[in-house]
Amino acid sequence: MKVYTKTGDAGMTSLYDGTRASKHVVNFSVIGEIDELSSRIGMLCVLMSAETGEEVLINEKIGLLRKIQRVLQDFNSYIATIDRSNRSLPSLDDSWITDLEDEIDEMELYNPKLTKFIIPGVKQSDAQSHLCRTQARKVERCVLELSEWKEGIIVLKGKNNKEVSLDELVPGMMLKYMNRLSDFFFVFARWLCYQRGDEDCFV
């Protein structure tokens, strides 16, 4: 199977449910931003692996980051599926939000008390965590825009164009998860500094 299909050369591409739509519709913007966040998380995993530190703790956190990437893929499955009548979607669990909160609370037990604004970037891995944080905020804004989208979009189903609504396209827990995820990456960047014995860079 070839990577390139040439079916998108005219600016149309397929959604998960088989319908086709213009690449500029709001769905694809959100999908692209989530994809970028997952790629940034992947780079964070690589940088963490390359740096010295407590191997057991680092490997444990890399496992958590990989789980977050899988959650993001599940979110994209929902956003890429307008017609859900014949397509099964992964189950989403509200406990994923409390899992992030538990991780944040645990790391904050070790992080120094924050009394000033910090400047992102002491070493490569914590700098990358801040990039994940800012991208998570961008995804959150895009998801909010999609959840409040009032207009329909034109899709091609078979040989016919039709206008479809984007109502209920965004999973209910997704906004909460994304809001918590950006907090996680902020705390995680500081935790990485703590584990290496580095101090935050303050304004």
ZAGUTOR-693834 format. One record per residue: residue number from 1; residue in three letters; x, y, z of N, C-alpha, C in turn. Coordinates in Angstrom, 2 decimals. Example, Ala and Ser with C-alpha at 12.3 -4.5 7.8 and 13.67 -1.06 7.14 Angstrom:
<1; "ala"; <13.19; -5.69; 7.80>; <12.30; -4.50; 7.80>; <13.20; -3.30; 7.80>>
<2; "ser"; <12.85; -2.25; 7.08>; <13.67; -1.06; 7.14>; <12.90; 0.03; 7.87>>
// end
This chain:
<1; "met"; <0.85; -1.20; 0.00>; <0.00; 0.00; 0.00>; <0.88; 1.24; 0.00>>
<2; "lys"; <0.65; 2.16; -0.94>; <1.44; 3.36; -1.03>; <0.99; 4.41; -0.02>>
<3; "val"; <1.96; 5.20; 0.46>; <1.64; 6.27; 1.40>; <0.83; 7.35; 0.71>>
<4; "tyr"; <1.20; 7.67; -0.52>; <0.46; 8.72; -1.23>; <-0.63; 8.08; -2.07>>
<5; "thr"; <-1.82; 8.70; -2.02>; <-2.98; 8.18; -2.76>; <-3.39; 9.09; -3.92>>
<6; "lys"; <-2.94; 10.33; -3.86>; <-3.27; 11.36; -4.86>; <-4.72; 11.80; -4.81>>
<7; "thr"; <-5.51; 11.21; -3.89>; <-6.93; 11.58; -3.81>; <-7.13; 12.94; -3.15>>
<8; "gly"; <-6.09; 13.44; -2.50>; <-6.22; 14.74; -1.85>; <-5.58; 15.87; -2.61>>
<9; "asp"; <-5.17; 15.61; -3.84>; <-4.46; 16.62; -4.62>; <-5.30; 17.85; -4.92>>
<10; "ala"; <-6.61; 17.69; -4.94>; <-7.51; 18.81; -5.26>; <-8.02; 19.50; -4.00>>
<11; "gly"; <-7.47; 19.13; -2.83>; <-7.85; 19.80; -1.59>; <-8.93; 19.12; -0.79>>
<12; "met"; <-9.34; 17.92; -1.20>; <-10.33; 17.14; -0.45>; <-9.63; 15.96; 0.23>>
<13; "thr"; <-10.14; 15.56; 1.38>; <-9.58; 14.40; 2.05>; <-10.67; 13.65; 2.79>>
<14; "ser"; <-10.36; 12.43; 3.23>; <-11.38; 11.56; 3.83>; <-11.40; 11.69; 5.34>>
<15; "leu"; <-12.61; 11.65; 5.88>; <-12.80; 11.52; 7.31>; <-12.82; 10.04; 7.68>>
<16; "tyr"; <-12.82; 9.76; 8.97>; <-12.75; 8.39; 9.46>; <-13.96; 7.57; 9.03>>
<17; "asp"; <-15.11; 8.25; 8.84>; <-16.34; 7.54; 8.48>; <-16.50; 7.34; 6.98>>
<18; "gly"; <-15.51; 7.78; 6.20>; <-15.57; 7.56; 4.75>; <-16.07; 8.75; 3.96>>
<19; "thr"; <-16.68; 9.73; 4.62>; <-17.08; 10.95; 3.92>; <-15.83; 11.75; 3.57>>
<20; "arg"; <-15.96; 12.63; 2.59>; <-14.84; 13.46; 2.17>; <-15.22; 14.93; 2.33>>
<21; "ala"; <-14.23; 15.74; 2.71>; <-14.49; 17.16; 2.93>; <-13.24; 17.95; 2.57>>
<22; "ser"; <-13.42; 19.25; 2.41>; <-12.29; 20.12; 2.11>; <-11.32; 20.13; 3.29>>
<23; "lys"; <-10.04; 20.21; 2.98>; <-9.01; 20.18; 4.02>; <-9.02; 21.42; 4.91>>
<24; "his"; <-9.76; 22.45; 4.52>; <-9.76; 23.67; 5.33>; <-10.88; 23.69; 6.37>>
<25; "val"; <-11.76; 22.68; 6.42>; <-12.85; 22.71; 7.39>; <-12.29; 22.59; 8.80>>
<26; "val"; <-13.07; 23.06; 9.75>; <-12.60; 23.20; 11.13>; <-12.15; 21.87; 11.74>>
<27; "asn"; <-12.79; 20.77; 11.35>; <-12.40; 19.45; 11.88>; <-10.92; 19.18; 11.69>>
<28; "phe"; <-10.46; 19.43; 10.45>; <-9.09; 19.09; 10.13>; <-8.09; 20.01; 10.83>>
<29; "ser"; <-8.51; 21.23; 11.11>; <-7.64; 22.12; 11.88>; <-7.39; 21.55; 13.27>>
<30; "val"; <-8.46; 21.06; 13.90>; <-8.32; 20.49; 15.24>; <-7.50; 19.20; 15.19>>
<31; "ile"; <-7.79; 18.37; 14.20>; <-7.04; 17.11; 14.06>; <-5.55; 17.40; 13.88>>
<32; "gly"; <-5.23; 18.41; 13.07>; <-3.84; 18.76; 12.85>; <-3.15; 19.28; 14.10>>
<33; "glu"; <-3.86; 20.09; 14.89>; <-3.26; 20.62; 16.12>; <-3.03; 19.51; 17.15>>
<34; "ile"; <-3.94; 18.54; 17.21>; <-3.76; 17.41; 18.12>; <-2.59; 16.55; 17.66>>
<35; "asp"; <-2.49; 16.37; 16.35>; <-1.37; 15.61; 15.79>; <-0.04; 16.28; 16.13>>
<36; "glu"; <0.00; 17.61; 16.04>; <1.23; 18.33; 16.39>; <1.56; 18.14; 17.87>>
<37; "leu"; <0.56; 18.19; 18.73>; <0.80; 17.98; 20.16>; <1.38; 16.60; 20.40>>
<38; "ser"; <0.82; 15.58; 19.76>; <1.33; 14.22; 19.94>; <2.78; 14.12; 19.48>>
<39; "ser"; <3.10; 14.81; 18.37>; <4.48; 14.79; 17.87>; <5.43; 15.48; 18.85>>
<40; "arg"; <4.98; 16.56; 19.45>; <5.80; 17.25; 20.44>; <6.03; 16.36; 21.67>>
<41; "ile"; <4.99; 15.62; 22.06>; <5.14; 14.69; 23.18>; <6.14; 13.60; 22.83>>
<42; "gly"; <6.10; 13.13; 21.58>; <7.07; 12.12; 21.15>; <8.49; 12.64; 21.25>>
<43; "met"; <8.72; 13.88; 20.87>; <10.05; 14.47; 21.00>; <10.45; 14.58; 22.47>>
<44; "leu"; <9.49; 14.90; 23.33>; <9.78; 14.96; 24.77>; <10.25; 13.61; 25.28>>
<45; "cys"; <9.62; 12.54; 24.83>; <10.04; 11.19; 25.24>; <11.48; 10.91; 24.80>>
<46; "val"; <11.81; 11.31; 23.58>; <13.17; 11.10; 23.06>; <14.19; 11.87; 23.89>>
<47; "leu"; <13.89; 13.12; 24.19>; <14.81; 13.96; 24.96>; <14.99; 13.43; 26.37>>
<48; "met"; <13.91; 12.96; 26.97>; <14.01; 12.41; 28.32>; <14.89; 11.16; 28.33>>
<49; "ser"; <14.76; 10.34; 27.31>; <15.55; 9.11; 27.22>; <17.04; 9.42; 27.08>>
<50; "ala"; <17.34; 10.55; 26.44>; <18.74; 10.90; 26.18>; <19.43; 11.55; 27.37>>
<51; "glu"; <18.64; 12.09; 28.31>; <19.23; 12.77; 29.44>; <19.44; 11.81; 30.61>>
<52; "thr"; <20.43; 12.08; 31.40>; <20.69; 11.24; 32.57>; <19.71; 11.60; 33.68>>
<53; "gly"; <19.42; 10.63; 34.51>; <18.50; 10.84; 35.61>; <18.09; 9.51; 36.21>>
<54; "glu"; <17.11; 9.54; 37.07>; <16.61; 8.33; 37.69>; <15.84; 7.52; 36.65>>
<55; "glu"; <16.44; 6.41; 36.21>; <15.91; 5.67; 35.06>; <14.50; 5.13; 35.31>>
<56; "val"; <14.25; 4.60; 36.50>; <12.95; 4.01; 36.78>; <11.86; 5.08; 36.70>>
<57; "leu"; <12.12; 6.23; 37.32>; <11.14; 7.31; 37.31>; <10.93; 7.84; 35.89>>
<58; "ile"; <12.02; 8.01; 35.16>; <11.92; 8.55; 33.80>; <11.15; 7.59; 32.91>>
<59; "asn"; <11.44; 6.31; 32.99>; <10.72; 5.32; 32.18>; <9.24; 5.28; 32.53>>
<60; "glu"; <8.95; 5.45; 33.81>; <7.55; 5.47; 34.25>; <6.82; 6.65; 33.63>>
<61; "lys"; <7.46; 7.81; 33.62>; <6.82; 9.00; 33.06>; <6.72; 8.90; 31.53>>
<62; "ile"; <7.70; 8.29; 30.89>; <7.60; 8.09; 29.45>; <6.39; 7.20; 29.13>>
<63; "gly"; <6.17; 6.18; 29.94>; <4.98; 5.34; 29.76>; <3.71; 6.15; 29.88>>
<64; "leu"; <3.68; 7.10; 30.82>; <2.52; 7.98; 30.98>; <2.33; 8.85; 29.75>>
<65; "leu"; <3.42; 9.38; 29.22>; <3.34; 10.23; 28.02>; <2.81; 9.45; 26.81>>
<66; "arg"; <3.23; 8.19; 26.70>; <2.73; 7.36; 25.60>; <1.22; 7.13; 25.75>>
<67; "lys"; <0.76; 6.99; 26.99>; <-0.68; 6.83; 27.22>; <-1.42; 8.10; 26.79>>
<68; "ile"; <-0.84; 9.26; 27.09>; <-1.46; 10.52; 26.68>; <-1.56; 10.60; 25.17>>
<69; "gln"; <-0.52; 10.15; 24.47>; <-0.56; 10.15; 23.01>; <-1.70; 9.28; 22.49>>
<70; "arg"; <-1.93; 8.13; 23.14>; <-3.03; 7.26; 22.71>; <-4.39; 7.91; 22.97>>
<71; "val"; <-4.50; 8.63; 24.09>; <-5.74; 9.35; 24.37>; <-6.01; 10.39; 23.28>>
<72; "leu"; <-4.97; 11.09; 22.88>; <-5.12; 12.10; 21.83>; <-5.55; 11.47; 20.52>>
<73; "gln"; <-5.03; 10.30; 20.22>; <-5.46; 9.59; 19.00>; <-6.94; 9.23; 19.08>>
<74; "asp"; <-7.39; 8.83; 20.26>; <-8.82; 8.52; 20.44>; <-9.67; 9.77; 20.22>>
<75; "phe"; <-9.20; 10.91; 20.73>; <-9.94; 12.16; 20.51>; <-10.06; 12.45; 19.02>>
<76; "asn"; <-8.98; 12.26; 18.30>; <-9.01; 12.52; 16.85>; <-9.97; 11.59; 16.13>>
<77; "ser"; <-10.12; 10.37; 16.64>; <-11.08; 9.45; 16.03>; <-12.49; 10.01; 16.10>>
<78; "tyr"; <-12.83; 10.64; 17.20>; <-14.16; 11.24; 17.36>; <-14.33; 12.44; 16.43>>
<79; "ile"; <-13.31; 13.29; 16.40>; <-13.41; 14.51; 15.61>; <-13.45; 14.19; 14.11>>
<80; "ala"; <-12.86; 13.07; 13.72>; <-12.81; 12.68; 12.32>; <-14.00; 11.82; 11.91>>
<81; "thr"; <-14.98; 11.68; 12.79>; <-16.14; 10.83; 12.49>; <-17.42; 11.64; 12.64>>
<82; "ile"; <-18.01; 12.03; 11.53>; <-19.28; 12.76; 11.55>; <-20.45; 11.79; 11.58>>
<83; "asp"; <-20.41; 10.80; 10.71>; <-21.46; 9.77; 10.66>; <-21.02; 8.60; 11.53>>
<84; "arg"; <-21.65; 8.46; 12.68>; <-21.24; 7.43; 13.65>; <-22.18; 6.23; 13.65>>
<85; "ser"; <-23.06; 6.19; 12.66>; <-24.05; 5.12; 12.61>; <-23.43; 3.77; 12.30>>
<86; "asn"; <-22.33; 3.76; 11.55>; <-21.73; 2.48; 11.16>; <-20.25; 2.42; 11.51>>
<87; "arg"; <-19.84; 3.19; 12.51>; <-18.43; 3.22; 12.87>; <-18.30; 3.16; 14.39>>
<88; "ser"; <-17.62; 2.14; 14.90>; <-17.41; 2.03; 16.35>; <-16.24; 2.92; 16.74>>
<89; "leu"; <-16.39; 3.60; 17.85>; <-15.36; 4.52; 18.33>; <-14.82; 4.04; 19.67>>
<90; "pro"; <-13.59; 4.40; 20.00>; <-13.02; 3.95; 21.27>; <-13.77; 4.54; 22.46>>
<91; "ser"; <-13.74; 3.83; 23.56>; <-14.38; 4.31; 24.78>; <-13.50; 5.38; 25.43>>
<92; "leu"; <-14.14; 6.43; 25.92>; <-13.44; 7.49; 26.64>; <-13.81; 7.41; 28.11>>
<93; "asp"; <-12.85; 7.63; 28.97>; <-13.05; 7.43; 30.40>; <-12.75; 8.71; 31.17>>
<94; "asp"; <-13.72; 9.18; 31.97>; <-13.50; 10.38; 32.77>; <-12.36; 10.21; 33.77>>
<95; "ser"; <-12.02; 8.98; 34.10>; <-10.93; 8.74; 35.05>; <-9.59; 9.21; 34.50>>
<96; "trp"; <-9.50; 9.39; 33.18>; <-8.25; 9.90; 32.59>; <-7.95; 11.31; 33.12>>
<97; "ile"; <-9.01; 12.07; 33.40>; <-8.83; 13.42; 33.94>; <-8.30; 13.35; 35.36>>
<98; "thr"; <-8.91; 12.51; 36.19>; <-8.44; 12.38; 37.57>; <-7.04; 11.77; 37.63>>
<99; "asp"; <-6.70; 10.93; 36.65>; <-5.34; 10.38; 36.58>; <-4.33; 11.51; 36.41>>
<100; "leu"; <-4.64; 12.46; 35.52>; <-3.76; 13.61; 35.33>; <-3.67; 14.44; 36.61>>
<101; "glu"; <-4.80; 14.64; 37.27>; <-4.79; 15.40; 38.51>; <-3.93; 14.73; 39.57>>
<102; "asp"; <-4.03; 13.41; 39.65>; <-3.21; 12.66; 40.62>; <-1.73; 12.82; 40.31>>
<103; "glu"; <-1.38; 12.77; 39.01>; <0.01; 12.95; 38.62>; <0.51; 14.35; 38.96>>
<104; "ile"; <-0.33; 15.34; 38.71>; <0.04; 16.72; 39.04>; <0.27; 16.87; 40.54>>
<105; "asp"; <-0.66; 16.35; 41.33>; <-0.54; 16.46; 42.79>; <0.72; 15.78; 43.31>>
<106; "glu"; <1.03; 14.61; 42.75>; <2.21; 13.88; 43.19>; <3.49; 14.65; 42.86>>
<107; "met"; <3.59; 15.19; 41.65>; <4.79; 15.92; 41.28>; <4.94; 17.21; 42.07>>
<108; "glu"; <3.82; 17.82; 42.40>; <3.87; 19.07; 43.17>; <4.38; 18.87; 44.59>>
<109; "leu"; <4.33; 17.63; 45.06>; <4.91; 17.34; 46.38>; <6.42; 17.55; 46.37>>
<110; "tyr"; <7.03; 17.42; 45.21>; <8.49; 17.53; 45.09>; <8.92; 18.88; 44.52>>
<111; "asn"; <8.09; 19.50; 43.72>; <8.48; 20.76; 43.11>; <8.62; 21.87; 44.16>>
<112; "pro"; <9.63; 22.73; 44.01>; <9.77; 23.87; 44.92>; <8.55; 24.78; 44.81>>
<113; "lys"; <8.27; 25.49; 45.90>; <7.14; 26.41; 45.90>; <7.37; 27.47; 44.84>>
<114; "leu"; <6.33; 27.76; 44.08>; <6.44; 28.72; 42.99>; <6.02; 30.09; 43.50>>
<115; "thr"; <6.95; 31.04; 43.50>; <6.67; 32.39; 44.00>; <6.87; 33.47; 42.93>>
<116; "lys"; <7.43; 33.10; 41.77>; <7.69; 34.05; 40.70>; <7.29; 33.42; 39.36>>
<117; "phe"; <7.18; 34.24; 38.35>; <6.99; 33.73; 37.00>; <8.30; 33.10; 36.52>>
<118; "ile"; <8.19; 31.99; 35.80>; <9.39; 31.34; 35.30>; <9.53; 31.56; 33.80>>
<119; "ile"; <10.76; 31.47; 33.33>; <11.05; 31.51; 31.90>; <11.25; 30.07; 31.43>>
<120; "pro"; <10.47; 29.59; 30.46>; <10.60; 28.21; 30.02>; <11.99; 27.87; 29.50>>
<121; "gly"; <12.46; 26.71; 29.88>; <13.68; 26.19; 29.26>; <14.92; 26.30; 30.11>>
<122; "val"; <15.24; 25.24; 30.84>; <16.51; 25.12; 31.53>; <17.38; 24.12; 30.79>>
<123; "lys"; <16.79; 22.98; 30.47>; <17.43; 21.97; 29.62>; <16.44; 21.63; 28.50>>
<124; "gln"; <16.85; 20.76; 27.60>; <16.02; 20.47; 26.43>; <14.69; 19.83; 26.80>>
<125; "ser"; <14.70; 18.90; 27.74>; <13.47; 18.17; 28.03>; <12.42; 19.05; 28.68>>
<126; "asp"; <12.80; 19.89; 29.63>; <11.78; 20.75; 30.25>; <11.33; 21.84; 29.28>>
<127; "ala"; <12.23; 22.30; 28.40>; <11.83; 23.24; 27.36>; <10.78; 22.60; 26.45>>
<128; "gln"; <10.99; 21.34; 26.12>; <10.04; 20.62; 25.27>; <8.71; 20.42; 25.98>>
<129; "ser"; <8.74; 20.20; 27.29>; <7.51; 20.06; 28.04>; <6.70; 21.36; 28.00>>
<130; "his"; <7.39; 22.50; 28.02>; <6.68; 23.77; 27.90>; <6.10; 23.94; 26.50>>
<131; "leu"; <6.79; 23.45; 25.48>; <6.21; 23.48; 24.13>; <4.95; 22.61; 24.07>>
<132; "cys"; <4.97; 21.49; 24.77>; <3.77; 20.65; 24.85>; <2.65; 21.40; 25.58>>
<133; "arg"; <3.02; 22.13; 26.62>; <2.03; 22.90; 27.37>; <1.36; 23.94; 26.48>>
<134; "thr"; <2.15; 24.72; 25.74>; <1.56; 25.77; 24.91>; <0.75; 25.17; 23.76>>
<135; "gln"; <1.19; 24.03; 23.23>; <0.42; 23.38; 22.17>; <-0.88; 22.80; 22.72>>
<136; "ala"; <-0.85; 22.30; 23.95>; <-2.07; 21.79; 24.59>; <-3.09; 22.92; 24.76>>
<137; "arg"; <-2.61; 24.11; 25.10>; <-3.51; 25.26; 25.21>; <-4.12; 25.61; 23.84>>
<138; "lys"; <-3.30; 25.52; 22.81>; <-3.80; 25.80; 21.47>; <-4.87; 24.79; 21.07>>
<139; "val"; <-4.61; 23.52; 21.37>; <-5.61; 22.48; 21.09>; <-6.90; 22.77; 21.85>>
<140; "glu"; <-6.76; 23.17; 23.10>; <-7.95; 23.48; 23.90>; <-8.78; 24.58; 23.25>>
<141; "arg"; <-8.12; 25.63; 22.76>; <-8.85; 26.71; 22.10>; <-9.53; 26.23; 20.83>>
<142; "cys"; <-8.85; 25.39; 20.07>; <-9.42; 24.86; 18.83>; <-10.61; 23.94; 19.11>>
<143; "val"; <-10.48; 23.12; 20.16>; <-11.58; 22.22; 20.53>; <-12.79; 23.03; 20.99>>
<144; "leu"; <-12.55; 24.10; 21.73>; <-13.65; 24.96; 22.17>; <-14.35; 25.59; 20.97>>
<145; "glu"; <-13.56; 26.06; 20.01>; <-14.14; 26.63; 18.79>; <-15.00; 25.59; 18.07>>
<146; "leu"; <-14.50; 24.37; 17.97>; <-15.26; 23.31; 17.30>; <-16.54; 22.99; 18.06>>
<147; "ser"; <-16.47; 22.96; 19.39>; <-17.64; 22.62; 20.19>; <-18.74; 23.68; 20.08>>
<148; "glu"; <-18.34; 24.92; 19.73>; <-19.31; 26.01; 19.62>; <-19.64; 26.33; 18.16>>
<149; "trp"; <-19.15; 25.50; 17.23>; <-19.36; 25.74; 15.81>; <-20.84; 25.58; 15.46>>
<150; "lys"; <-21.43; 26.61; 14.91>; <-22.87; 26.61; 14.63>; <-23.20; 26.27; 13.17>>
<151; "glu"; <-22.24; 26.44; 12.29>; <-22.49; 26.20; 10.88>; <-22.28; 24.73; 10.53>>
<152; "gly"; <-22.94; 24.28; 9.50>; <-22.68; 22.95; 8.98>; <-21.47; 22.98; 8.05>>
<153; "ile"; <-21.03; 21.83; 7.64>; <-19.96; 21.76; 6.65>; <-20.44; 20.89; 5.48>>
<154; "ile"; <-19.87; 21.11; 4.33>; <-20.24; 20.35; 3.15>; <-19.31; 19.14; 3.03>>
<155; "val"; <-19.91; 17.96; 2.94>; <-19.13; 16.74; 2.78>; <-19.61; 16.01; 1.53>>
<156; "leu"; <-18.74; 15.17; 1.01>; <-19.07; 14.35; -0.15>; <-19.28; 12.92; 0.34>>
<157; "lys"; <-20.50; 12.43; 0.18>; <-20.84; 11.06; 0.57>; <-21.24; 10.31; -0.69>>
<158; "gly"; <-20.37; 9.39; -1.10>; <-20.60; 8.75; -2.39>; <-20.36; 9.77; -3.49>>
<159; "lys"; <-21.39; 10.03; -4.30>; <-21.27; 11.02; -5.38>; <-22.05; 12.29; -5.08>>
<160; "asn"; <-22.61; 12.37; -3.87>; <-23.50; 13.49; -3.55>; <-22.91; 14.38; -2.46>>
<161; "asn"; <-23.05; 15.70; -2.67>; <-22.69; 16.66; -1.63>; <-23.85; 16.83; -0.67>>
<162; "lys"; <-23.55; 16.98; 0.60>; <-24.61; 17.30; 1.55>; <-24.00; 18.10; 2.70>>
<163; "glu"; <-24.85; 18.90; 3.34>; <-24.41; 19.68; 4.48>; <-24.71; 18.91; 5.75>>
<164; "val"; <-23.73; 18.82; 6.62>; <-23.91; 18.09; 7.87>; <-23.58; 19.00; 9.05>>
<165; "ser"; <-24.22; 18.70; 10.17>; <-23.99; 19.47; 11.38>; <-22.81; 18.87; 12.16>>
<166; "leu"; <-22.13; 19.72; 12.92>; <-21.03; 19.25; 13.75>; <-21.45; 19.12; 15.21>>
<167; "asp"; <-22.77; 19.12; 15.46>; <-23.27; 18.97; 16.83>; <-22.75; 17.68; 17.45>>
<168; "glu"; <-22.32; 17.77; 18.68>; <-21.88; 16.61; 19.46>; <-20.65; 15.92; 18.86>>
<169; "leu"; <-19.89; 16.67; 18.08>; <-18.68; 16.09; 17.50>; <-17.58; 15.97; 18.55>>
<170; "val"; <-17.57; 16.89; 19.52>; <-16.54; 16.91; 20.55>; <-17.00; 16.10; 21.76>>
<171; "pro"; <-16.22; 15.10; 22.19>; <-16.57; 14.34; 23.40>; <-16.69; 15.27; 24.60>>
<172; "gly"; <-17.64; 14.99; 25.47>; <-17.92; 15.87; 26.60>; <-16.74; 16.11; 27.52>>
<173; "met"; <-15.89; 15.10; 27.69>; <-14.79; 15.23; 28.64>; <-13.52; 15.81; 28.01>>
<174; "met"; <-13.56; 16.06; 26.71>; <-12.33; 16.43; 26.01>; <-11.80; 17.80; 26.45>>
<175; "leu"; <-12.69; 18.79; 26.60>; <-12.25; 20.11; 27.02>; <-11.61; 20.06; 28.41>>
<176; "lys"; <-12.22; 19.32; 29.31>; <-11.66; 19.20; 30.66>; <-10.29; 18.54; 30.62>>
<177; "tyr"; <-10.17; 17.50; 29.81>; <-8.90; 16.79; 29.71>; <-7.81; 17.72; 29.17>>
<178; "met"; <-8.13; 18.48; 28.12>; <-7.13; 19.35; 27.53>; <-6.73; 20.46; 28.49>>
<179; "asn"; <-7.68; 20.97; 29.24>; <-7.38; 22.00; 30.23>; <-6.42; 21.45; 31.29>>
<180; "arg"; <-6.68; 20.24; 31.73>; <-5.81; 19.62; 32.73>; <-4.45; 19.25; 32.14>>
<181; "leu"; <-4.43; 18.90; 30.86>; <-3.19; 18.45; 30.24>; <-2.16; 19.58; 30.18>>
<182; "ser"; <-2.59; 20.78; 29.88>; <-1.64; 21.89; 29.85>; <-1.07; 22.15; 31.24>>
<183; "asp"; <-1.91; 22.03; 32.28>; <-1.40; 22.14; 33.66>; <-0.37; 21.05; 33.94>>
<184; "phe"; <-0.66; 19.86; 33.45>; <0.26; 18.73; 33.67>; <1.64; 19.04; 33.09>>
<185; "phe"; <1.69; 19.56; 31.86>; <2.99; 19.80; 31.24>; <3.75; 20.94; 31.92>>
<186; "phe"; <3.04; 21.91; 32.49>; <3.71; 22.95; 33.25>; <4.39; 22.36; 34.49>>
<187; "val"; <3.63; 21.58; 35.22>; <4.17; 20.95; 36.44>; <5.26; 19.94; 36.08>>
<188; "phe"; <5.07; 19.24; 34.98>; <6.02; 18.22; 34.55>; <7.37; 18.85; 34.19>>
<189; "ala"; <7.35; 20.01; 33.55>; <8.60; 20.70; 33.20>; <9.39; 21.02; 34.47>>
<190; "arg"; <8.71; 21.48; 35.49>; <9.38; 21.81; 36.75>; <9.86; 20.54; 37.45>>
<191; "trp"; <9.09; 19.48; 37.36>; <9.48; 18.20; 37.97>; <10.75; 17.66; 37.32>>
<192; "leu"; <10.85; 17.81; 36.00>; <12.05; 17.36; 35.30>; <13.28; 18.13; 35.80>>
<193; "cys"; <13.12; 19.43; 36.02>; <14.23; 20.23; 36.57>; <14.61; 19.73; 37.96>>
<194; "tyr"; <13.59; 19.47; 38.78>; <13.85; 18.98; 40.13>; <14.61; 17.67; 40.11>>
<195; "gln"; <14.21; 16.75; 39.24>; <14.85; 15.44; 39.19>; <16.31; 15.54; 38.80>>
<196; "arg"; <16.69; 16.56; 38.03>; <18.07; 16.73; 37.62>; <18.86; 17.63; 38.56>>
<197; "gly"; <18.18; 18.18; 39.54>; <18.85; 19.08; 40.46>; <19.02; 20.48; 39.91>>
<198; "asp"; <18.24; 20.83; 38.86>; <18.31; 22.17; 38.29>; <17.28; 23.08; 38.92>>
<199; "glu"; <17.54; 24.37; 38.89>; <16.58; 25.35; 39.40>; <15.81; 25.95; 38.24>>
<200; "asp"; <14.56; 26.34; 38.53>; <13.78; 27.06; 37.53>; <14.48; 28.35; 37.15>>
<201; "cys"; <14.25; 28.79; 35.93>; <14.76; 30.08; 35.49>; <13.65; 31.11; 35.69>>
<202; "phe"; <13.87; 32.04; 36.61>; <12.83; 33.00; 36.96>; <12.98; 34.29; 36.17>>
<203; "val"; <11.86; 35.00; 36.00>; <11.86; 36.31; 35.35>; <12.68; 37.28; 36.18>>
// end
